[in-house]
Amino acid sequence: MLSEKPWRVDLTVFFFGALVLSWNLAGILAWGLHRFEIDGFRDSEDFGFAILASLSFHGLALVLMPFFLRAHGVGFRDVFCRPGMLRSLIAAVLTALIILPVTLLLESACIFLLEHLGRPVEDQVAVKLVMDAKSIFRLVYMGVFAIVFAPIAEEFVFRGLLFSLSKQLGHRRFAWLGVSALFASIHFDVARFLPLFFLGLVLTWLYVKTGNLLASIFAHSLFNTFGFVMILFRDRWEHFFK
């Protein structure tokens, strides 16, 4: 487990602070590009916004990750090639199978409640981008990002980094609840906050149980894969269940 080796607080603060700063600067840049009606940023759902958002957080996290690990004397083998890897991957598959129906149920309940409170729920921007993709490049980019890059970056930041450091500092409750809430919050979706919070808790449990970050990454990837496929064939599913 990554938390077996204590993280330096200053480097962790720098890592997470760099992500927050990058994300905010990307937001300012996106606002400027939208204001001047630059192609790809004319509408709030244009593809340029998705690229800028994904690179400013997930992309930067992946770039900083090897430097962070090297500063602590941790190699990629310590992260991805730990003993019992096969058992960890099997546990990830079983966990993903449990996560999927529960998160779908929670999401449906949240959407039902919000709509009955007079707050209609719209599709996430990422969902609209996939459904409205007019080129194979956009579709491939969104798929690779959701299935590969996002799980690696998010699991390293939230489980490998923030969860481990919080436990290291003695804040066990925040490590479980606070970090999972933060993980759900970055998706900026009220209707799906509870399902994502549950997902964060289960992925944290999987990480602790297996001692292998690859397990939570793989389960996260399977979860996103299912969601991506459901979006691709959404029209067929809706027609089938009518």
C-alpha positions in Angstrom: 0.0 0.0 0.0 1.3 3.5 -0.8 0.5 4.7 2.7 3.1 2.3 4.0 5.6 5.0 3.0 4.7 8.3 4.7 4.1 11.2 2.3 5.8 14.5 2.9 3.1 17.1 3.8 4.8 19.9 1.9 5.0 17.9 -1.3 1.5 16.7 -1.0 0.2 20.3 -0.4 2.2 21.4 -3.4 0.8 18.6 -5.6 -2.8 19.2 -4.7 -2.4 23.0 -4.7 -0.9 22.8 -8.2 -4.0 20.9 -9.4 -6.4 23.4 -7.8 -4.4 26.4 -9.3 -4.2 24.7 -12.7 -8.0 24.0 -12.7 -8.8 27.6 -11.7 -6.4 29.1 -14.3 -8.0 26.8 -16.9 -11.4 28.1 -15.9 -10.2 31.7 -16.4 -8.7 30.8 -19.8 -11.9 29.1 -20.8 -14.0 32.1 -19.8 -11.7 34.3 -21.9 -11.9 32.0 -25.0 -15.7 31.9 -24.6 -15.9 35.7 -24.3 -14.0 36.2 -27.5 -16.0 33.4 -29.2 -13.1 31.2 -30.1 -14.0 28.0 -32.0 -14.5 25.2 -29.6 -15.5 27.5 -26.8 -18.5 29.3 -28.2 -21.1 27.2 -26.3 -20.7 25.9 -22.7 -20.9 22.3 -24.0 -18.3 22.7 -26.8 -15.5 20.2 -26.9 -12.7 22.7 -26.1 -14.0 23.0 -22.5 -13.8 19.3 -22.0 -10.2 19.1 -23.3 -9.1 22.1 -21.1 -10.8 20.7 -18.0 -9.4 17.2 -18.4 -5.8 18.4 -19.1 -5.7 21.0 -16.3 -6.6 18.5 -13.6 -6.1 14.9 -14.7 -3.4 15.6 -17.2 -1.4 17.6 -14.8 -1.9 14.9 -12.1 -0.4 12.3 -14.4 2.5 14.5 -15.3 3.3 15.3 -11.6 2.8 11.8 -10.4 6.2 10.3 -11.4 8.1 13.3 -9.9 6.1 13.0 -6.6 6.8 9.3 -6.4 10.5 9.7 -7.2 10.8 12.4 -4.5 9.6 9.8 -2.0 11.7 6.9 -3.3 8.7 5.1 -4.7 8.7 3.4 -8.1 5.8 2.5 -10.4 6.4 -1.1 -9.5 5.4 -0.2 -5.9 2.1 1.1 -7.2 1.2 -1.3 -10.0 3.1 -4.5 -9.4 2.5 -5.4 -5.8 2.2 -9.0 -4.6 -1.2 -10.6 -4.9 -2.1 -8.5 -8.0 -4.3 -11.2 -9.5 -6.4 -11.5 -6.4 -6.6 -7.7 -6.3 -7.9 -7.5 -9.8 -10.5 -10.2 -9.2 -11.6 -8.3 -6.1 -11.9 -5.2 -8.3 -14.1 -7.0 -10.8 -16.4 -8.3 -8.0 -16.5 -4.9 -6.4 -17.4 -3.2 -9.7 -20.3 -5.6 -10.1 -21.6 -4.6 -6.7 -21.1 -0.9 -7.2 -23.0 -0.7 -10.5 -26.5 -1.6 -9.4 -26.2 0.3 -6.1 -25.0 3.6 -7.8 -27.7 3.3 -10.4 -30.4 2.9 -7.7 -29.0 5.8 -5.7 -28.8 8.0 -8.8 -32.4 7.2 -9.8 -33.6 8.0 -6.2 -31.7 11.3 -6.2 -33.1 12.3 -9.6 -36.6 11.3 -8.5 -36.3 13.4 -5.3 -34.9 16.5 -7.0 -37.5 16.4 -9.8 -40.3 16.2 -7.2 -38.7 19.2 -5.4 -39.0 21.2 -8.6 -35.4 20.9 -9.6 -35.2 19.1 -13.0 -32.0 17.2 -13.6 -30.1 17.7 -16.8 -27.5 15.4 -18.3 -23.9 16.0 -17.4 -21.8 17.9 -19.9 -19.6 14.8 -20.5 -22.7 12.8 -21.3 -23.9 15.3 -23.9 -20.4 15.5 -25.4 -20.4 11.7 -25.9 -23.9 11.6 -27.3 -23.4 14.6 -29.6 -19.9 13.6 -30.8 -19.6 14.2 -34.5 -16.1 12.8 -35.0 -14.4 9.6 -34.1 -11.5 11.6 -32.6 -13.9 13.2 -30.0 -15.4 9.8 -29.2 -12.1 8.1 -28.8 -10.7 11.0 -26.7 -13.7 10.9 -24.3 -13.5 7.1 -24.1 -9.8 6.9 -23.4 -10.1 9.7 -20.9 -13.0 8.2 -19.0 -11.7 4.6 -19.0 -7.9 5.1 -18.7 -6.7 8.5 -17.6 -9.5 9.6 -15.2 -9.3 6.4 -13.1 -5.5 6.5 -12.8 -5.4 10.3 -12.0 -8.4 10.3 -9.6 -7.4 7.1 -7.7 -3.8 8.4 -7.2 -5.0 11.8 -6.0 -7.9 10.7 -3.8 -7.0 7.2 -2.6 -3.3 7.1 -3.0 -2.5 10.6 -1.9 -5.2 12.4 0.1 -6.6 9.3 1.8 -3.2 8.0 2.7 -2.0 11.4 4.0 -5.1 12.0 6.1 -4.7 8.6 7.7 -1.0 9.3 8.2 -1.9 12.5 10.1 -4.4 10.7 12.3 -7.6 12.0 10.6 -9.3 8.6 9.9 -12.8 10.0 9.7 -11.8 12.7 7.2 -9.8 10.1 5.3 -12.9 8.1 4.7 -15.7 10.6 4.6 -14.1 13.9 3.7 -11.9 12.6 0.9 -14.9 10.6 -0.6 -17.0 13.8 -0.4 -14.3 15.8 -2.1 -14.1 13.1 -4.8 -17.8 13.4 -5.4 -17.7 17.2 -5.3 -15.2 17.6 -8.1 -17.8 16.2 -10.6 -20.0 19.2 -9.9 -23.3 17.3 -10.1 -25.8 17.5 -7.3 -27.9 14.7 -8.6 -25.0 12.3 -8.6 -23.2 13.5 -5.5 -24.6 10.6 -3.3 -23.8 7.8 -5.9 -20.3 9.2 -6.4 -19.8 9.5 -2.6 -20.8 5.9 -2.2 -18.4 5.0 -5.1 -15.6 6.8 -3.3 -16.2 5.0 -0.1 -16.2 1.6 -1.8 -13.1 2.3 -3.8 -11.4 3.4 -0.6 -12.5 0.2 1.1 -11.1 -1.8 -1.9 -7.8 0.0 -1.7 -7.5 -0.7 2.1 -8.6 -4.3 1.7 -6.2 -5.2 -1.1 -3.4 -2.8 -0.3 -3.1 -2.2 -4.0 -4.0 1.1 -5.8 -4.3 -0.8 -9.0 -7.4 -2.6 -7.6 -9.3 0.7 -7.1 -8.1 2.0 -10.5 -9.3 -1.1 -12.2 -12.7 -1.0 -10.4 -13.0 2.7 -11.2 -12.2 2.0 -14.9 -14.8 -0.8 -15.1 -17.4 1.5 -13.6 -16.6 4.3 -16.1 -16.5 1.7 -19.0 -20.1 0.6 -18.1 -21.2 4.3 -18.0 -19.5 5.1 -21.3 -21.1 2.1 -23.0 -24.5 3.0 -21.6 -24.2 6.5 -22.9 -23.2 5.3 -26.4 -26.2 3.0 -26.6 -28.6 5.2 -24.6 -31.1 5.7 -27.4 -31.3 1.9 -27.9 -31.7 1.3 -24.2 -34.5 3.9 -23.9 -36.3 2.4 -26.9 -35.9 -1.1 -25.5 -37.5 -0.2 -22.1 -40.3 1.9 -23.5 
